[in-house]
Amino acid sequence: MPRKLIKQTYRTTRYILYRETLVDAREHFWAFVGSFVGLGIIAYLQYGNLNQNDLVFLIGSFGASCVLVYGVIESPLAQPRNLIGGHLVSAVIGVSVQKLLPDVLWVAAPLAVSLSIIAMQITKTLHPPGGATALIAATASPQIRSLGYMYVLSPVLSGCLILLVVALIFNNLTPMRKYPSAAARKRYAHIIKRIKKTNR
């Protein structure tokens, strides 16, 4: 009996490892193209707005968002509500903490990230790169600090919208990929139906 169980466990483990390490060239291709175009547009449009040293948003939170939005498109954390809501909530918190504690970075940095996590959980917009968005706002250079709450609109909101539009295009060019996920589309349809009912 133990031998049979060992063989069965071995076969199951081998199958799981095989499935997890399969290379899907089409999936990698679309993830590459989507992230390259999305981040490329942001870099092109935003490059002249700040000094080269202040383009912190390009290497931090938006890079991490690309991993989710183009690489694991079925993840609940990669859906449009999470992408936009998570970044916006975190940006507002990051700027607010920076204004409250401008000279105490060792408190401002963890406070901004921790509060953004709680706020994203409460608003059901959990998006891990949002933590980086809050951190960037709380610890940024004087040039980014001078943006104040404009940081929420640009680069954060403008960048999120660009990533979302590109994701909606490139993640739906093939029948193998659908974005938003089926669960998210169902939830959005339910919300729209409720809004239509209340407007009648």
Buried (B, 14 or more C-beta within 10 A) or exposed (E): EEEEEEEEEEEEEEEEEEEEEEEEEEBEEBBEBBBBBBBEBBEEBBEEEBEEEBBBBBEBBBBBBBBBBBBEBBBBBBBBBBBBBBBBBBBBBBBBBBBEBEEEEEEBBEBBBBBBBEBBEEBEBBBBBBBBBBBBBBBBEEEBBEBEEEBBEBBBBBBBEBBBEBBBEBBBEEEEBBBBBEEBEEBBEEEEEEEEEEEE
